[in-house]
Amino acid sequence: MMACRAFYLRCRNAKDAKMSLWQQLLTSKKFTAMVIGIAATFLSTRFGLDEAATQEVMAVIIAYIIGQGIADHGKEAVKEEAAA
């Protein structure tokens, strides 16, 4: 009976971890920017927009994602220093 209970708890924790991952992705600024970039690329090819304009938009989105990654890394470093 204990083995069944332990298995149930592991499965439930795995489900919670998966939901947490989805929640993290959906609230991530980098993920949102990536989705917008993919949508912009798709829409520009679909509607025949200027390729140069599309590249400029993608450059801005990529710069934003890189900048956000650097900011997140800085936040993590501050947390580690505070914990030490």
WOGIVEN-V375574 format. One record per residue. N is the residue number from 1. RES is the residue in one letter. PSI is psi in whole degrees, 0 to 359 (NA if undefined). NEAR is the number of other C-alpha atoms within 8 Angstrom. Layout:
N/RES/PSI/NEAR  N/RES/PSI/NEAR
This chain:
1/M/323/4  2/M/324/5  3/A/321/6  4/C/319/7  5/R/316/8  6/A/319/8  7/F/317/8  8/Y/315/8  9/L/321/8  10/R/319/8  11/C/318/8  12/R/318/8  13/N/324/8  14/A/319/8  15/K/318/8  16/D/321/8  17/A/320/8  18/K/317/8  19/M/321/8  20/S/321/8  21/L/315/8  22/W/320/8  23/Q/321/8  24/Q/317/8  25/L/315/8  26/L/339/8  27/T/1/8  28/S/131/8  29/K/323/8  30/K/318/10  31/F/318/10  32/T/318/10  33/A/321/11  34/M/317/10  35/V/318/8  36/I/319/8  37/G/318/11  38/I/317/8  39/A/319/8  40/A/319/9  41/T/314/10  42/F/314/8  43/L/325/8  44/S/323/12  45/T/326/8  46/R/320/6  47/F/7/6  48/G/39/6  49/L/164/8  50/D/131/7  51/E/324/7  52/A/319/6  53/A/320/8  54/T/318/12  55/Q/323/8  56/E/317/8  57/V/316/9  58/M/324/10  59/A/320/8  60/V/317/8  61/I/317/11  62/I/318/8  63/A/320/8  64/Y/315/10  65/I/317/12  66/I/315/8  67/G/320/8  68/Q/323/10  69/G/319/9  70/I/318/8  71/A/318/8  72/D/322/8  73/H/320/8  74/G/320/8  75/K/319/8  76/E/321/8  77/A/321/8  78/V/319/8  79/K/319/8  80/E/321/8  81/E/322/7  82/A/326/6  83/A/333/5  84/A/NA/4
